[in-house]
Amino acid sequence: MHERTSVAELASELKRELSRYSPGEKLPSSRTLVERHRVSPVTVSRALAQLTAEGLVVTRPGAGAYRALPRATDGPPPGDTSWQEIALSAESAADQVPRSVDAAGVLVTLAAPPPGVTEFNGGYLPAALRPEQALAAALARAGRRPGAWGRPPTDGLPELRAWFARGVGGPVTAADVLVTAGGQSALTCALRALAPPGAPVLVESPTYPGMLAIARAAGLRPVPVPVDADGVRPELLADAFRATGARVFVCQPLFHNPTGTVLSAPRRPEVLRIARAAGAFVVEDDFARRLVHEDAGPLPAPLAAEDPDGVVVHVSSLTKITSPSLRVGVLAARGPVLERLRAIHVVDNFFVPRPLQEAALELVGAPAWTRHLRSVAGELRSRREAMAAALRLRLPELSLPYIPAGGFHLWTRLPDGADESAFVAAALRAGVAVAPGRPYYCAEPPAGYVRLSFAGVTGASEIAEGVRRLRTAADETLG
């Protein structure tokens, strides 16, 4: 059972038991709760913390937990915040594109589903696949390093920058690298540096909803460029540059999110040539390079490694392959743009906390790192094959346009005319959370899609059960 499920179940049980105690009366000790409910001390601690946050329980250090006293009903009247609707929606006459902040597409993959719901919408490795022991050891060693809790260089630790630069290759050196607080922070910094508010920015269609949210929050105008099985279509990319005058194209050439495709070898130089001719930058989000599956074969180098002219601004991160809380990523760029990226990064973040950088260095330098990469590669392949086989057997009406050799998910097309929202809602009622396809498009989608992640589940048996539940949703909405 997942830890979060145990915590939620215990918290619900303790809520039901609170009626047995008078306000202010002491609850059973943590040891008693551990024995009575057969859970770990950590689960008891977290469940009590949840009830404390809800105002149902109060804890007193050294004394225990008590049922909270009733809240006072007579307090000051609530204020009137309705004026904020006008303040937040007002745009100056100079604003060409109103800013909008919509995190719905991102929250789909961040929010934990209710207990008992199969998580096919996850975006991170589950606890069983994370290198938690290696991370704990790395953080412990990092915390003991001389100066580990001092102020780091604003660009990042030189050794960590050099490690990331070696991973990019080509002309990129440590001097071209900035350490960021994860990939999302790096993308935010890149778009703010490269495009003024109101400007168009070319994006793959479909594309990562978090990037669309970044662009819109910055007042940019995303313009879609369709992809096929070989990645972005160069002729349409050239047309989009000519039609819009855009100076930025954001892409995921390797194991694209959500389709899983890889930009083909003939198209790679074409994309760089087209961007260079337009006087534009290519923001390469290389988020999935370390999420390669065991059967993938040799990977193409990052676009930045084949770019002598500083067209590419490269983004990558350690977060996806390690833990959602190890928010360490990089921006790599060459030429005058690096100074602008550096300035925005410093203004927004000052620097990435040194203990995190030191821990990242310890982790990637340990023997356990290579073992972890091999283990994840094998497990992701196994899960991918299990999900693809289950879908073909139980849900043949869901099309699988492409089976990726990297990443966390499968991109499935619903039958023509199917109601995507109805299917997603029916799936949740059946006990499985999926990611709807609509947030991955910045214009009208060509059909209904759902993204099914095989990362956040326990293994093949839970995948099979989740697909069985999807069959129930399909019978309700696709028949």
N, C-alpha and C positions, 0 to 999 in steps of 0.2 A: 504494500500500500504506500502511495506517495505520502511524504511527511505532511504536505499541506492538507491532504485529505484527512489524515489522522487528527490534525489540529482542529479542522473545521468540525469534524464529528464530535470530538471531545468538548469543544466550545458549545455546541448545540445541546449536548447532554447536560453540561453544567448549568446552562440557562434553565433547562427544565427543572433541575434540582434546586435552583435558588429559592423557589417558593417554600421550601421546607425550612428556611432560615429567616429569622426576623431581621429587619434592617439593622445593621451594625453588628450582627452576630458573626462569629468567626466560622470560616469554612474549614473543612478537613485539611490536614497538612498536605504538602506536596507528595510526601512519601506515601501517605494513605491513598491519594488519588492515583499515584503510579500503580500501586498494588491492586486497587479496586478496578481500574479501567484497563490494566495490562498494557500500558503505554510507557514511553520513555520519559525521563525527567524533562527533556527538552520539549516534548510535546505538551506536557502539563504547563511548563513555563510559558510557552507561546499561547496556549489556550487561555490562561489567566490574563496574559497581556492583552489579548483580544477583548475579553470581557471588561478589563480595566479601561481600554480605549473607548468602549461603548458606554462607560459610566455605570455599569452594573456591579462592578467589584472595585474595592479599593485595597491596595496592598500597603503594608507597613513593614519596613525593613526590620528583620529579626523577629517580627511578631506573627506574620502570616497574612492571609487574605480574608477580607470581610465583605459581607453583602453591603452594598452602598446604601446610604440613606436616601430617601426620596428627594428628588430635585425640587427646589423651590419653584413654585409656579408664578409667583408675583415678582417680576423683574422689570427692568426698563423696557418700554415698548420697542419693537424692532425698528430700525431706521428705514428710510426710504431710499433704496438703491436704484430706482427706476431711471434716474438721470444718466446712469452709466450706459444705457442702451444708445443714447444719442452720442455720448462721448466716444464710445468704442466704434461706432459706425460712421462717424463724420470723417470725410476725406477732404483734403484741401483741393483747390481748383487745379493745382499742379500735378496731382496724382493721376497717372494714366491708368494704372491697374490697381483697384482696391486690394489691400492686403486682407487675406483671410487665413485663419489658423484653424485647420481641421485635422485633428489627430486620429480620427476614427479608423482610417486604414491602418495606422500603426498600432493602435490599441488592440486591434483584432488579434495580433500576434503577441502582444505583451500581457494581456489580461489572462489570468488563470481561469479555466472553465470551472463551473460548479463541481462539487464532489460527485464522482461516478460518471462524469462525462469524458468520453475519449477525446484526447487532445490532438486533432488533426490540423490545428491552426497554429502550432508552436513555431517559434523562430530560433530556438536555442537548443543546445544539447541537453538531454535530461541528466539528472544527477549521476545516474549509473555510467554515463559515458564521459562525464567531465573528469579531468585529472585532479580531483579534489585533494588527494593526499600529496601529490606533487606540488600543487598550488600552496597548500598549507606549509609544506616544508620550505618552498621558495620564499614565501612571505616571512617566515620565521628567520631564515638566513638573511634576507634583505633587511629586516628590521634591526639586525645586529651589526650591520656594516657601519663603519665610521662615517658620520655625516648623513646617514640614511634619512634622518628626519629634518634635514636642513633644506634650504631653498635650492632647487635644481636649476641648471641652465634653462633659459626660456625655450630654446629650441629642442630640448630634450637631452638625455644623457648621451655623450658621444658614442659609447659602446653600443647602445641600443639603436641609435641612428645608423651606425655602421652595419649592424645586423639586418635591419630592414633594407638598407641600400643593397646589400648582397642579394637579398631576395628579389629585388626588382631587376638588377643586372643592367647590362648595356652601359650607357654613359652616366647613369645615376650613381652619385657618391654620397657619403655621409653628409657632406656639406649641403646637399640638395634636399635633405629630409628634415621635416618638423614632426615631433612626436605630439599627437593629439589625444584627446579624451575619447577615443573610439572612432569608428567609421562615421557615425551620424554627425558628430562634431566636425570631422574633417570635411564632409560634404557641405555642411552649413557654411564653414569658413570659405570653401572654394567658390560656392555660388555667390556669396556676398562680395568676394574679391573680384570676380570676373564679370559680373553683370550689374548695372545700376537698376534701381527700381523702375518698373515699367517695361523693361527690356524683354524680348523673347528669349527663351532657352529651349533648344531642341532636346527632346527626350525620346528614348525608344518607346514603342507602343506595342504591347503593354510594358509597364515599368514598375519599379519599386514604389509603393505609396508613400513611404517616408521621404523619398526624394521629392515627390510632387508636393508634399506638405511643406518641405523646406523652401522650395521655389515660391510657392504661393504666399507663405508667411513673409518672404522678402519682397513681395510685390512684383515678382517676375511672372511672365506669361509662358507656361509650358506649351510647346508645340510638338505634336506627336510625329514620329517617323516610324513607319511599320517595320517589324522584323519578320523573318521567316525562319526556316530550319537552319539556315546558315548565318543567322544574326541580322543586324540592321542591313537594309537594302541600300547600297551606295547611290544608285540613281535617284532614289527618293530623298536621301540625305542631301545630295547636291541641289535638288529642286527646293528643299526646305530652306537651305542657306540662301539661295537666290531670292526666294519669295519673301523671307522675313528679315533678312539682314542680320540674323542672329550671329553672335560671336562666341557662343558656348554650345557644345553638344555633350550630354551626359550619357554614358553607356556602361554596360556590364558585359565585356567581351567574353568572359569565361563563366559558364554555368549561370547564364542570365536568370534573374529573378523577375518574372515567375516561370518563364518557358523552359529554362534549363539548357538552352542552346549555347553553342560556342561559335564565336565569330570565325568564319572559315579563313583558311590561309590566303586565298586570293583577295578576299575583301579587306584584310587587315591593312595592307599598304594603301588601298583605295581610300579607306576612311581617313587615314592620316593625310593623304594627298588632297582630298576634298576639303578638309578642315584648313589645311595650310593655305590653299588657294583662296579660301574665304576669309583669311586672316582671323581664324577662330581657334579657340582652345577646345581640346577634348578632355573631359573629366572622366578618367577611367576608374570606375568603382570595382576594384579587384577583390570583392568581399569573400569569394568562395574558393580561392586558390588552395587553401588548406583543408577544404571539405571534399577533396577528390575521393572518388570511390576506388576500391581495390582493382577494378577491371578497366580503369580509364585509359591506361597507356600514357605515353609522354604528353605533357601539357605544353601548349604554346607559351612562349615568354609573354610577360606583360607588354602591352603596347608601348609603354614608356621605354622599354629596353630597345625598341626599334625606331626611336624618335630622336634624330640628331638635332632638331630645330626647336625643341622646347614647346612643342604643340601640346603635349600630354601633361596634365596634372593628375598624378597617380594617388589613389586612395586605397588603403588596406588596413586591416585590423587583426588583432589577436582574439577579439571577443568571441566570435562565432565558434572557434575551435577550442576554446577553453571554458569560459564562464561568462554569463551576462554581467557579472560584477568586475571582471578584469577589463576595464574600459581603457585600453591602450591601442592606439592606431597611429597612422602616419599620413602626412601629405608629402609627396615628392614632386618637385618642380625645378625647372632650370630656366635661368634668365631673370629679367627684372620682375616677373610676376612673383617670384619667391619672396621678395621684400614686402609686396602687398599682402601676400598670404601670412607672412610672419607678423605683420602689424595687426591684422585683424585677429589672428590667433591670440596674440598677447592681450589685446584689448578685451576680448571675450573671456579668456581663461587664465591669464597670467602664465600658467604652466600646468602640466600634469603632475599630480602629487608624486614626489620622489619615491616614497615607498612602493607605489604601484610600478613605477619604471624599474626600480631595483628588483622587484619580485619578477617582473616579466623577463628581465635579463637572467636571473637565476633559473627560471623555468625553462627557457629555450636553450640554455647551456647545459642542462642536466641530461643524463642518459635516458631518463624517463620520457623526455620530450619525443624522441624518435619512436619509442614504443607506443606512446599515446597516438601519434599520427597514424601509425600502422593499424592500431586497434580500431580507431574511428573509421578509417578507410574500409576495413573489412565489415564492420557493423553497418555502416551506411549502405554498402552494396547489398548486404543481406536484407535489410529492411526495405530498400527500394524494390528488390525482386519480389519480396513477399507482398508488398502493396500492389505492384503491377499485376502479379498473378491473381490476387484476390479480386481486383477490379475487373480483369478480363473474364473471370469466372462468374462473378455475381452481378456485375454492373456493365454488361457489354454495351449498353446504350451511351455510356460515358466514353467519349473519344479520348485517346491518349496520343496527341500529335507527335510527342517526342519523349523518349525515355532518356533522361540525363545520366551522365557518368560522374556527376558531382552535385553538391548541394543537398538540400534537405527535403525536397518536395517534388510532387508531380502536378502538372498543369493539365486539367481535364476540361474538355468542352462538353457542355450539355447539349442535348438534342435541339435541333432548330425549333424555335417557338417556346422553349421551356422557360418558366419563370424562375430566374436565378434566386431572387429574394425568397420566394416561396420554398424552394428546395433547401436553402440555407436554414430557414426557420424550421422546416420539417426535420432536418437533420439534427438540430439542437433538441427538438422534442423527442427524437428517437435516442438521444444520448451521445451525440458526437458533434463536436465543434469544428467547422470548416471555415476557410477564408473565402468570402465572395470575390468574384473576379472584377466587379465594377470598379473598386477603388484603384485598380492597377492601370486604368485608362484615364487620360486627361481629356479625351473626347468620347463620342459615342462608341461603345464596344461593338465588334462585329457579331457577337453572339454571347450567350451566357457561359460563364466559366466558374469553376471553383478550384482553389489551390489546396492540395492535400499534402500535409507535412507528415513525414514518417520519423521525425526527429524526437518529438516530445513524448513518445509512448514508451512502454517498457520493453516491447519486442514484438516478434511475429504474432504471438497469440493475441495481443491487444489490437494489432493491425487487422487481423482476421475478424475479430469481434466488431471493430469499428466499421469495417466494410459491410458486415452483416447488418448493422444498424442503418447504414446508408441505403441498403436495399429497401428497408422499410420506408425511408424518406422518399426514395425514388418511386415506390409503388403508390405513395400518396400524391406525388406532384408531377411525375413524368409520364404516368400511364395515360 
